[in-house]
Amino acid sequence: MPEEKPWHVEGLDNLGWVLMDYVNAVIHIFQPDQRDFYSLERLWADGKSEVVEDHITAE
């Protein structure tokens, strides 16, 4: 399976909120305090959401 690379990545300098843009999907990785502050679930309440913690495997 070929490795997918993001089109754009932001936030690697502080790691409080990392955004990975794959064009058809955007991944947000938050520290707990940043997640509470920005509350994206409220802003995007009508959007599709999927929890992926069960899908992540260590390499």
Distance bins in CASP14 RR format, pairs under 12 A and 6 or more apart:
PFRMAT RR
TARGET T0000
AUTHOR 0000-0000-0000
RMODE 2
METHOD distances of the structure
MODEL  1
3 22 0 0 0 0 0 1 0 0 0 0 0
3 59 0 0 0 0 0 1 0 0 0 0 0
4 20 0 0 0 0 0 1 0 0 0 0 0
4 21 0 0 0 0 0 1 0 0 0 0 0
4 22 1 0 0 1 0 0 0 0 0 0 0
4 23 0 0 0 0 0 1 0 0 0 0 0
4 24 0 0 0 0 0 1 0 0 0 0 0
4 25 0 0 0 0 1 0 0 0 0 0 0
4 27 0 0 0 0 0 1 0 0 0 0 0
5 20 0 0 0 0 1 0 0 0 0 0 0
5 21 0 0 0 0 0 1 0 0 0 0 0
5 22 0 0 0 0 1 0 0 0 0 0 0
5 23 0 0 0 0 0 1 0 0 0 0 0
6 12 0 0 0 0 0 1 0 0 0 0 0
6 18 0 0 0 0 0 1 0 0 0 0 0
6 19 0 0 0 0 1 0 0 0 0 0 0
6 20 1 0 1 0 0 0 0 0 0 0 0
6 21 1 0 1 0 0 0 0 0 0 0 0
6 22 1 0 1 0 0 0 0 0 0 0 0
6 23 0 0 0 0 1 0 0 0 0 0 0
6 24 0 0 0 0 0 1 0 0 0 0 0
6 25 0 0 0 0 1 0 0 0 0 0 0
6 26 0 0 0 0 1 0 0 0 0 0 0
6 27 1 0 0 1 0 0 0 0 0 0 0
6 29 0 0 0 0 0 1 0 0 0 0 0
7 19 0 0 0 0 0 1 0 0 0 0 0
7 20 0 0 0 0 1 0 0 0 0 0 0
7 21 1 0 1 0 0 0 0 0 0 0 0
7 22 1 0 0 1 0 0 0 0 0 0 0
7 23 1 0 1 0 0 0 0 0 0 0 0
7 24 0 0 0 0 1 0 0 0 0 0 0
7 25 0 0 0 0 0 1 0 0 0 0 0
7 26 0 0 0 0 1 0 0 0 0 0 0
7 27 0 0 0 0 0 1 0 0 0 0 0
8 18 0 0 0 0 0 1 0 0 0 0 0
8 19 1 0 0 1 0 0 0 0 0 0 0
8 20 1 0 0 1 0 0 0 0 0 0 0
8 21 1 0 1 0 0 0 0 0 0 0 0
8 22 0 0 0 0 1 0 0 0 0 0 0
8 23 0 0 0 0 1 0 0 0 0 0 0
8 26 0 0 0 0 1 0 0 0 0 0 0
8 27 0 0 0 0 0 1 0 0 0 0 0
9 15 0 0 0 0 0 1 0 0 0 0 0
9 17 0 0 0 0 0 1 0 0 0 0 0
9 18 1 0 0 1 0 0 0 0 0 0 0
9 19 1 0 0 1 0 0 0 0 0 0 0
9 20 1 0 1 0 0 0 0 0 0 0 0
9 21 1 0 0 1 0 0 0 0 0 0 0
9 22 0 0 0 0 1 0 0 0 0 0 0
9 26 0 0 0 0 0 1 0 0 0 0 0
9 27 0 0 0 0 1 0 0 0 0 0 0
9 28 0 0 0 0 0 1 0 0 0 0 0
9 29 0 0 0 0 0 1 0 0 0 0 0
10 16 0 0 0 0 0 1 0 0 0 0 0
10 17 0 0 0 0 1 0 0 0 0 0 0
10 18 1 0 0 1 0 0 0 0 0 0 0
10 19 1 0 1 0 0 0 0 0 0 0 0
10 20 0 0 0 0 1 0 0 0 0 0 0
10 21 0 0 0 0 1 0 0 0 0 0 0
10 26 0 0 0 0 0 1 0 0 0 0 0
10 27 0 0 0 0 0 1 0 0 0 0 0
10 28 0 0 0 0 0 1 0 0 0 0 0
10 29 0 0 0 0 0 1 0 0 0 0 0
11 17 1 0 0 1 0 0 0 0 0 0 0
11 18 1 0 1 0 0 0 0 0 0 0 0
11 19 1 0 0 1 0 0 0 0 0 0 0
11 20 0 0 0 0 1 0 0 0 0 0 0
11 21 0 0 0 0 0 1 0 0 0 0 0
11 27 0 0 0 0 0 1 0 0 0 0 0
11 28 0 0 0 0 0 1 0 0 0 0 0
11 29 0 0 0 0 1 0 0 0 0 0 0
11 30 0 0 0 0 0 1 0 0 0 0 0
11 31 0 0 0 0 0 1 0 0 0 0 0
11 34 0 0 0 0 0 1 0 0 0 0 0
12 18 1 0 0 1 0 0 0 0 0 0 0
12 19 0 0 0 0 1 0 0 0 0 0 0
12 20 0 0 0 0 1 0 0 0 0 0 0
12 29 0 0 0 0 0 1 0 0 0 0 0
14 30 0 0 0 0 0 1 0 0 0 0 0
14 31 0 0 0 0 1 0 0 0 0 0 0
14 34 0 0 0 0 1 0 0 0 0 0 0
15 29 0 0 0 0 1 0 0 0 0 0 0
15 30 0 0 0 0 1 0 0 0 0 0 0
15 31 1 0 0 1 0 0 0 0 0 0 0
15 34 0 0 0 0 1 0 0 0 0 0 0
16 28 0 0 0 0 0 1 0 0 0 0 0
16 29 0 0 0 0 1 0 0 0 0 0 0
16 30 1 0 0 1 0 0 0 0 0 0 0
16 31 1 0 1 0 0 0 0 0 0 0 0
16 32 0 0 0 0 1 0 0 0 0 0 0
16 33 0 0 0 0 1 0 0 0 0 0 0
16 34 1 0 1 0 0 0 0 0 0 0 0
16 35 0 0 0 0 1 0 0 0 0 0 0
16 36 0 0 0 0 0 1 0 0 0 0 0
16 37 0 0 0 0 1 0 0 0 0 0 0
16 38 0 0 0 0 0 1 0 0 0 0 0
17 27 0 0 0 0 0 1 0 0 0 0 0
17 28 1 0 0 1 0 0 0 0 0 0 0
17 29 1 0 0 1 0 0 0 0 0 0 0
17 30 1 0 1 0 0 0 0 0 0 0 0
17 31 1 0 0 1 0 0 0 0 0 0 0
17 32 0 0 0 0 0 1 0 0 0 0 0
17 33 0 0 0 0 0 1 0 0 0 0 0
17 34 1 0 1 0 0 0 0 0 0 0 0
17 35 0 0 0 0 1 0 0 0 0 0 0
17 36 0 0 0 0 0 1 0 0 0 0 0
17 37 0 0 0 0 1 0 0 0 0 0 0
17 38 1 0 0 1 0 0 0 0 0 0 0
17 40 0 0 0 0 1 0 0 0 0 0 0
18 26 0 0 0 0 0 1 0 0 0 0 0
18 27 0 0 0 0 1 0 0 0 0 0 0
18 28 1 0 0 1 0 0 0 0 0 0 0
18 29 1 0 1 0 0 0 0 0 0 0 0
18 30 1 0 0 1 0 0 0 0 0 0 0
18 31 0 0 0 0 1 0 0 0 0 0 0
18 34 0 0 0 0 1 0 0 0 0 0 0
18 35 0 0 0 0 0 1 0 0 0 0 0
19 25 0 0 0 0 0 1 0 0 0 0 0
19 26 1 0 0 1 0 0 0 0 0 0 0
19 27 1 0 0 1 0 0 0 0 0 0 0
19 28 1 0 1 0 0 0 0 0 0 0 0
19 29 1 0 0 1 0 0 0 0 0 0 0
19 30 0 0 0 0 1 0 0 0 0 0 0
19 34 0 0 0 0 0 1 0 0 0 0 0
19 38 0 0 0 0 0 1 0 0 0 0 0
19 40 0 0 0 0 0 1 0 0 0 0 0
20 26 1 0 0 1 0 0 0 0 0 0 0
20 27 1 0 1 0 0 0 0 0 0 0 0
20 28 0 0 0 0 1 0 0 0 0 0 0
20 29 1 0 0 1 0 0 0 0 0 0 0
20 52 0 0 0 0 0 1 0 0 0 0 0
21 27 0 0 0 0 1 0 0 0 0 0 0
21 28 0 0 0 0 0 1 0 0 0 0 0
22 28 0 0 0 0 0 1 0 0 0 0 0
24 48 0 0 0 0 0 1 0 0 0 0 0
25 48 0 0 0 0 1 0 0 0 0 0 0
25 49 0 0 0 0 0 1 0 0 0 0 0
25 50 0 0 0 0 1 0 0 0 0 0 0
25 52 0 0 0 0 0 1 0 0 0 0 0
26 40 0 0 0 0 0 1 0 0 0 0 0
26 44 0 0 0 0 0 1 0 0 0 0 0
26 47 0 0 0 0 0 1 0 0 0 0 0
26 48 0 0 0 0 0 1 0 0 0 0 0
26 49 0 0 0 0 0 1 0 0 0 0 0
27 40 0 0 0 0 0 1 0 0 0 0 0
27 49 0 0 0 0 0 1 0 0 0 0 0
27 50 0 0 0 0 0 1 0 0 0 0 0
27 52 0 0 0 0 1 0 0 0 0 0 0
27 55 0 0 0 0 0 1 0 0 0 0 0
27 56 0 0 0 0 0 1 0 0 0 0 0
28 34 0 0 0 0 1 0 0 0 0 0 0
28 35 0 0 0 0 1 0 0 0 0 0 0
28 38 0 0 0 0 1 0 0 0 0 0 0
28 39 0 0 0 0 0 1 0 0 0 0 0
28 40 1 0 0 1 0 0 0 0 0 0 0
28 41 0 0 0 0 0 1 0 0 0 0 0
28 43 0 0 0 0 0 1 0 0 0 0 0
28 44 0 0 0 0 1 0 0 0 0 0 0
28 49 0 0 0 0 0 1 0 0 0 0 0
28 52 0 0 0 0 0 1 0 0 0 0 0
29 35 0 0 0 0 1 0 0 0 0 0 0
29 40 0 0 0 0 0 1 0 0 0 0 0
29 52 0 0 0 0 0 1 0 0 0 0 0
29 53 0 0 0 0 0 1 0 0 0 0 0
29 56 0 0 0 0 0 1 0 0 0 0 0
30 36 0 0 0 0 1 0 0 0 0 0 0
30 37 0 0 0 0 1 0 0 0 0 0 0
30 38 1 0 0 1 0 0 0 0 0 0 0
30 39 0 0 0 0 0 1 0 0 0 0 0
30 40 0 0 0 0 1 0 0 0 0 0 0
30 41 0 0 0 0 0 1 0 0 0 0 0
31 37 0 0 0 0 1 0 0 0 0 0 0
31 38 0 0 0 0 0 1 0 0 0 0 0
32 38 0 0 0 0 0 1 0 0 0 0 0
33 39 0 0 0 0 0 1 0 0 0 0 0
34 40 0 0 0 0 1 0 0 0 0 0 0
35 41 0 0 0 0 1 0 0 0 0 0 0
35 42 0 0 0 0 0 1 0 0 0 0 0
36 42 0 0 0 0 0 1 0 0 0 0 0
37 43 0 0 0 0 0 1 0 0 0 0 0
38 44 0 0 0 0 0 1 0 0 0 0 0
39 45 0 0 0 0 1 0 0 0 0 0 0
40 47 0 0 0 0 0 1 0 0 0 0 0
40 49 0 0 0 0 1 0 0 0 0 0 0
41 47 0 0 0 0 1 0 0 0 0 0 0
41 48 0 0 0 0 0 1 0 0 0 0 0
41 49 1 0 0 1 0 0 0 0 0 0 0
41 51 0 0 0 0 0 1 0 0 0 0 0
42 49 0 0 0 0 0 1 0 0 0 0 0
43 49 0 0 0 0 0 1 0 0 0 0 0
END
